[in-house]
Amino acid sequence: MAAPARAEAFFDSLSADEQAKVDHGEIIVKVEKTDAPLKNFLVVGRIEASAADVFRVFTDYDNYSKIFNIKETKVLGREGNVLNIRAAFQLPWPIGEKWLVNETRLQPERYSFVYKRTEGNITEYAGSLRIVPKGPRVCEAYYIAKTDPGIPGLPTWLLNRFQESMLPSSIQSVRDQLKRPKKAP
């Protein structure tokens, strides 16, 4: 399973101005140029930590609720580097809980993974992550996501706007997690 080819092209498409913003600590968001109503979004941010540490946090599914402020996650099964993960999200009334099971294919040697919804009441949930080392204690995270929570009556333009404004928090949450003091064993 791979992320959509158009979305993967995002990885190599930062302008010099966008790269300068990332180099100075900004988290940038790019929107896929397509006629499809629901867009892929690329979020890129620099993280002051090793690529291995960043990948460890992005794949710490047992602690996703604490890291990313979602209701719960649970690894349902694992076969090699393929995981089936259930995630639940508590949305405001009258929507309530939304959930999904996704298949995540890890590529730890590349500090990357791809994921895709396989079941649940969230209509679409797919994307990928790639972490690019930029030095021993610095890297860049490239996160592509496309989500439709399946909320009746929610216009696509509003859903796209919501994703564009919320997705940078995924990188910021990892930054915050890496700054927290480590607990003694």
Order of alpha helices (4+ residues) and beta strands (2+ residues): alpha-alpha-beta-beta-alpha-alpha-beta-beta-beta-beta-beta-beta-alpha-alpha
